[in-house]
């Protein structure tokens, strides 16, 4: 990596703080980019120092996604806003059955943010990117005045390539299809909530934040005819199933007894008066597939470390109203409707 010619001491990542000069386009900004972002995310494309990344792609269909991360607090059990930004963007690409190829990252920094916190987050992003095998190839940094940014916001874009013969979309669910989830639900949301001073409860639970593209690759290889994939983030399982039902013009019927939930999640939701079906996840997915392939897909999911607790939780049904319904543990049924508001803001 080319060394920046500069005067003055290196950045103080122990006591230093972000100031407006770090976003001003001058020497301080160049030093921040050089000593933090370029050093952490180092790769051949980023090292070119262009305002874009130029790379070759294979023939075929590409997918692209963009997302923003405003989570509060920025650090939580099992992750932080940095690793979350990488995982969440990779997962959105993977839900098309695609193999992620590259990421971009844009940072909105608030004046006064400790450089130690920023460095910790950037290094976490770098580690998540490296572990996933998907580089961050371009980015941007802006600084806003104190009081206008709440520390740090991250915006990301991801691209990937869809294998030939794979057609996964939210409008492809059909009556008779089976609904599977890759593991216990609500872990991320409860882990984040436990760190909010206003809620005042403790848990040993960690966020499930994880990159799912390798799990998806195994699923697609075994069952290329998967109809739908979706990661149940904001709004949880309930919102995601309602989205898919509306997109496909069908209904959904799930069974409460089949839905995997950790006791810590159930307990926290009872304490806070929340429904775990609406709690956010960041390392789980929903898969909808033809009934004849469901058992094979479930076996593949359970064979992967991120799918060990996978479960078949219901099926797609014909319904002109596109309702999501649940068979309760007591033998009745209830409608699992769209969330009227937001159980808890800034969860991802």
C-alpha positions as CSV (number, residue, x, y, z in Angstrom):
1,X,0.0,0.0,0.0
2,X,1.3,3.4,-0.9
3,X,2.2,5.5,2.1
4,X,0.5,8.9,2.6
5,X,3.0,11.8,2.8
6,X,2.0,13.8,5.8
7,X,3.2,15.9,8.6
8,X,2.3,15.4,12.3
9,X,1.7,12.4,14.5
10,X,-0.3,9.3,13.8
11,X,-3.9,9.2,14.8
12,X,-4.5,8.7,18.5
13,X,-6.8,5.6,18.5
14,X,-6.8,5.6,22.3
15,X,-7.9,9.1,23.2
16,X,-8.6,10.8,19.9
17,X,-12.0,11.8,18.6
18,X,-13.6,12.4,15.2
19,X,-13.7,16.1,14.4
20,X,-15.0,18.0,11.4
21,X,-11.6,18.1,9.7
22,X,-11.8,14.3,9.3
23,X,-14.6,14.9,6.7
24,X,-13.3,18.1,5.2
25,X,-11.4,16.6,2.2
26,X,-8.0,17.7,3.5
27,X,-5.0,16.1,5.1
28,X,-6.9,15.0,8.2
29,X,-9.4,13.1,6.1
30,X,-6.7,11.5,4.0
31,X,-4.9,10.4,7.2
32,X,-8.1,8.9,8.6
33,X,-8.7,7.0,5.4
34,X,-5.0,5.9,5.2
35,X,-4.4,4.8,8.7
36,X,-7.8,3.3,9.4
37,X,-10.0,2.3,6.5
38,X,-7.3,1.4,3.9
39,X,-5.3,-0.4,6.5
40,X,-8.2,-2.4,7.8
41,X,-10.0,-3.2,4.5
42,X,-6.8,-3.6,2.4
43,X,-7.3,-5.4,-1.0
44,X,-6.1,-5.0,-4.5
45,X,-9.1,-3.0,-5.7
46,X,-9.2,-0.6,-2.7
47,X,-5.5,-0.1,-3.0
48,X,-6.0,1.6,-6.3
49,X,-7.6,4.6,-4.4
50,X,-10.1,5.4,-7.1
51,X,-13.6,6.8,-6.5
52,X,-15.0,3.5,-7.7
53,X,-14.0,-0.2,-8.1
54,X,-13.6,-1.7,-11.5
55,X,-13.5,-5.5,-11.8
56,X,-14.5,-8.2,-14.2
57,X,-17.6,-10.3,-13.8
58,X,-18.7,-13.6,-15.3
59,X,-21.6,-13.7,-17.8
60,X,-25.0,-14.3,-16.1
61,X,-27.4,-12.6,-13.8
62,X,-26.2,-10.2,-11.1
63,X,-28.0,-9.0,-8.0
64,X,-27.4,-5.8,-6.1
65,X,-28.7,-4.6,-2.7
66,X,-28.2,-1.6,-0.5
67,X,-28.9,-1.1,3.2
68,X,-28.4,1.3,6.1
69,X,-27.4,0.6,9.7
70,X,-28.5,2.8,12.6
71,X,-28.5,0.3,15.4
72,X,-28.5,1.5,19.0
73,X,-26.4,0.7,20.9
74,X,-23.6,0.3,18.4
75,X,-22.0,-2.6,20.4
76,X,-24.1,-5.5,21.6
77,X,-23.5,-9.1,22.7
78,X,-22.3,-11.1,19.7
79,X,-21.5,-8.1,17.4
80,X,-21.6,-4.5,16.6
81,X,-22.8,-2.1,13.9
82,X,-19.7,-3.0,11.8
83,X,-20.1,-6.7,11.6
84,X,-23.8,-6.3,11.4
85,X,-23.5,-4.1,8.3
86,X,-21.4,-6.8,6.5
87,X,-23.6,-9.7,7.5
88,X,-26.8,-8.0,6.7
89,X,-25.7,-6.9,3.3
90,X,-24.2,-10.3,2.4
91,X,-27.5,-11.9,3.5
92,X,-29.6,-9.7,1.3
93,X,-27.5,-10.8,-1.7
94,X,-27.7,-14.4,-0.6
95,X,-31.5,-14.4,-0.4
96,X,-31.5,-14.4,-4.2
97,X,-29.4,-17.6,-4.1
98,X,-26.5,-15.5,-5.3
99,X,-22.8,-15.7,-4.3
100,X,-21.7,-12.3,-3.0
101,X,-18.8,-10.8,-4.8
102,X,-18.1,-7.4,-3.4
103,X,-19.2,-4.8,-0.9
104,X,-19.1,-1.0,-0.6
105,X,-19.4,1.0,2.7
106,X,-20.3,4.6,3.4
107,X,-19.7,6.1,6.9
108,X,-21.6,9.0,8.4
109,X,-19.5,10.0,11.5
110,X,-20.6,12.4,14.2
111,X,-18.1,14.9,15.5
112,X,-16.8,13.7,18.9
113,X,-17.1,10.0,18.2
114,X,-14.1,8.3,19.9
115,X,-11.6,7.1,17.4
116,X,-11.2,4.0,19.6
117,X,-14.8,3.1,18.9
118,X,-14.5,3.8,15.2
119,X,-11.4,1.7,15.0
120,X,-13.1,-1.2,16.8
121,X,-16.1,-1.0,14.4
122,X,-13.9,-0.8,11.3
123,X,-11.7,-3.8,12.4
124,X,-14.9,-5.7,13.1
125,X,-16.1,-5.0,9.6
126,X,-12.8,-6.1,8.2
127,X,-12.8,-9.3,10.1
128,X,-16.4,-10.1,9.0
129,X,-15.5,-9.3,5.4
130,X,-12.4,-11.5,5.5
131,X,-14.2,-14.4,7.2
132,X,-16.9,-14.2,4.5
133,X,-14.4,-14.0,1.7
134,X,-16.1,-10.9,0.3
135,X,-14.0,-7.7,0.1
136,X,-15.0,-4.1,0.7
137,X,-13.8,-2.6,-2.5
138,X,-14.9,1.1,-2.3
139,X,-16.4,3.5,0.2
140,X,-16.9,7.0,1.5
141,X,-16.7,9.0,4.7
142,X,-18.6,12.1,5.9
143,X,-18.6,13.9,9.2
144,X,-21.6,15.8,10.6
145,X,-21.7,18.3,13.5
146,X,-22.1,17.0,17.1
147,X,-25.7,16.2,17.9
148,X,-26.7,15.5,14.3
149,X,-25.5,11.9,13.8
150,X,-25.8,9.9,17.0
151,X,-22.3,8.5,16.7
152,X,-22.2,6.5,13.5
153,X,-24.4,5.4,10.6
154,X,-23.2,3.0,8.0
155,X,-24.6,2.5,4.5
156,X,-23.6,-0.5,2.4
157,X,-24.1,-2.0,-1.0
158,X,-23.5,-5.5,-2.1
159,X,-23.4,-7.3,-5.4
160,X,-23.4,-11.0,-6.3
161,X,-23.9,-13.5,-9.1
162,X,-26.8,-15.9,-9.4
163,X,-25.9,-19.5,-10.5
164,X,-27.5,-20.7,-13.7
165,X,-30.8,-22.4,-13.2
166,X,-31.6,-20.7,-9.8
167,X,-34.9,-18.7,-9.7
168,X,-35.5,-17.5,-6.2
169,X,-37.9,-14.7,-5.6
170,X,-40.5,-13.5,-3.1
171,X,-43.3,-14.0,-5.6
172,X,-42.8,-17.7,-6.2
173,X,-44.5,-19.3,-3.2
174,X,-47.2,-21.7,-4.2
175,X,-50.0,-23.5,-2.2
176,X,-48.6,-26.7,-0.8
177,X,-45.1,-25.4,-0.5
178,X,-43.4,-26.0,2.9
179,X,-42.0,-23.2,5.1
180,X,-38.7,-23.7,6.9
181,X,-36.6,-21.6,9.2
182,X,-32.9,-22.1,9.8
183,X,-32.9,-21.8,13.6
184,X,-34.1,-20.1,16.7
185,X,-35.8,-16.8,16.2
186,X,-35.5,-13.5,18.1
187,X,-31.9,-13.9,19.3
188,X,-30.6,-10.7,17.8
189,X,-33.4,-8.5,18.9
190,X,-33.4,-9.6,22.5
191,X,-29.5,-9.3,22.7
192,X,-29.8,-5.7,21.5
193,X,-32.7,-4.9,23.7
194,X,-30.8,-6.2,26.7
195,X,-28.2,-3.4,26.2
196,X,-30.7,-0.5,26.3
197,X,-30.6,1.3,29.6
198,X,-34.3,2.2,29.4
199,X,-35.3,-1.5,29.4
200,X,-33.2,-2.7,32.3
201,X,-33.0,-6.4,31.9
202,X,-30.1,-8.8,31.5
203,X,-29.6,-11.9,29.4
204,X,-26.7,-14.2,28.5
205,X,-28.1,-14.3,24.9
206,X,-25.9,-13.2,22.0
207,X,-27.0,-11.8,18.7
208,X,-27.3,-14.4,15.9
209,X,-25.6,-12.0,13.4
210,X,-23.9,-14.1,10.8
211,X,-23.2,-14.3,7.0
212,X,-25.6,-16.9,5.5
213,X,-24.2,-17.1,2.0
214,X,-22.3,-20.4,2.5
215,X,-25.4,-22.0,4.1
216,X,-27.5,-20.8,1.1
217,X,-24.9,-22.1,-1.4
218,X,-25.3,-25.6,0.2
219,X,-29.0,-25.3,0.1
220,X,-29.1,-24.2,-3.5
221,X,-26.7,-27.0,-4.6
222,X,-28.9,-29.6,-3.0
223,X,-32.3,-28.2,-3.9
224,X,-32.0,-25.7,-6.8
225,X,-35.8,-25.5,-7.0
226,X,-36.2,-23.5,-3.8
227,X,-38.9,-20.9,-4.4
228,X,-38.3,-18.2,-1.8
229,X,-35.6,-17.2,0.6
230,X,-35.8,-14.2,3.0
231,X,-34.0,-13.2,6.1
232,X,-36.4,-12.1,8.8
233,X,-34.8,-8.9,10.1
234,X,-37.0,-5.9,11.1
235,X,-40.5,-7.2,11.9
236,X,-39.2,-10.7,12.4
237,X,-40.9,-13.9,11.2
238,X,-44.3,-12.3,11.2
239,X,-43.5,-9.3,8.9
240,X,-41.5,-11.5,6.6
241,X,-44.2,-14.1,6.1
242,X,-46.7,-11.3,5.5
243,X,-44.4,-9.8,2.9
244,X,-44.0,-13.1,1.1
245,X,-47.7,-13.9,1.2
246,X,-48.5,-10.5,-0.3
247,X,-45.8,-10.9,-3.0
248,X,-47.0,-14.4,-4.0
249,X,-50.7,-13.8,-3.6
250,X,-51.1,-16.7,-1.1
251,X,-51.7,-17.4,2.5
252,X,-49.4,-19.0,5.1
253,X,-50.2,-21.4,7.9
254,X,-47.6,-21.9,10.6
255,X,-47.6,-24.0,13.8
256,X,-46.6,-22.4,17.1
257,X,-45.2,-25.6,18.5
258,X,-42.8,-26.0,15.6
259,X,-41.2,-22.6,15.8
260,X,-37.8,-22.8,17.5
261,X,-37.3,-20.2,20.3
262,X,-34.7,-20.1,23.0
263,X,-36.1,-19.9,26.6
264,X,-34.2,-16.6,27.0
265,X,-36.1,-15.1,24.1
266,X,-39.5,-16.3,25.4
267,X,-38.7,-15.0,28.9
268,X,-37.5,-11.6,27.7
269,X,-40.6,-11.2,25.5
270,X,-42.9,-12.1,28.3
271,X,-41.1,-9.6,30.6
272,X,-41.4,-6.8,28.0
273,X,-44.8,-7.6,26.6
274,X,-43.5,-8.4,23.2
275,X,-44.4,-11.1,20.6
276,X,-41.3,-13.0,19.6
277,X,-42.7,-13.5,16.1
278,X,-42.0,-9.8,15.5
279,X,-38.5,-9.7,17.0
280,X,-35.6,-9.1,14.6
281,X,-33.0,-11.7,13.5
282,X,-29.7,-11.1,11.7
283,X,-28.4,-14.7,11.1
284,X,-31.5,-16.7,10.2
285,X,-33.5,-17.3,7.0
286,X,-36.9,-18.5,5.9
287,X,-37.0,-20.9,3.0
288,X,-40.1,-21.9,1.0
289,X,-39.8,-24.9,-1.2
290,X,-41.9,-27.6,-3.0
291,X,-43.2,-30.2,-0.5
292,X,-41.4,-33.0,-2.2
293,X,-38.0,-31.3,-1.5
294,X,-38.7,-30.1,2.1
295,X,-37.1,-33.0,4.0
296,X,-34.0,-33.0,1.8
297,X,-33.6,-29.2,2.3
298,X,-34.1,-29.5,6.0
299,X,-31.4,-32.1,6.3
300,X,-28.9,-29.9,4.4
301,X,-29.7,-26.9,6.6
302,X,-29.3,-29.0,9.8
303,X,-25.9,-30.3,8.5
304,X,-24.6,-26.7,8.5
305,X,-23.4,-24.9,11.7
306,X,-25.8,-22.0,11.0
307,X,-28.7,-24.3,10.5
308,X,-28.4,-26.9,13.3
309,X,-31.8,-25.8,14.8
310,X,-33.6,-25.6,11.5
311,X,-37.3,-26.6,11.5
312,X,-40.2,-27.1,9.2
313,X,-42.9,-24.7,10.7
314,X,-45.8,-24.7,8.2
315,X,-47.0,-24.5,4.7
316,X,-48.3,-22.2,2.0
317,X,-52.0,-22.2,1.5
318,X,-54.5,-20.8,-1.0
319,X,-56.0,-17.6,0.4
320,X,-57.4,-14.6,-1.5
321,X,-56.9,-12.4,1.6
322,X,-53.2,-13.4,1.9
323,X,-53.5,-14.0,5.6
324,X,-50.7,-15.5,7.7
325,X,-52.3,-17.7,10.4
326,X,-50.8,-19.7,13.2
327,X,-52.1,-22.9,14.9
328,X,-51.6,-22.1,18.5
329,X,-50.3,-24.5,21.2
330,X,-53.8,-24.6,22.6
331,X,-55.3,-25.9,19.3
332,X,-56.9,-22.7,18.0
333,X,-55.8,-20.4,15.2
334,X,-54.9,-16.7,15.2
335,X,-54.0,-14.3,12.5
336,X,-50.4,-13.2,12.5
337,X,-50.9,-9.7,11.1
338,X,-48.6,-7.0,10.0
339,X,-47.0,-5.0,12.8
340,X,-49.1,-1.9,13.4
341,X,-46.1,0.2,14.5
342,X,-42.6,-0.8,15.6
343,X,-41.9,-2.9,18.7
344,X,-38.5,-1.3,19.2
345,X,-36.8,1.1,16.8
346,X,-33.2,1.0,15.6
347,X,-32.7,-2.7,16.0
348,X,-30.5,-3.1,12.9
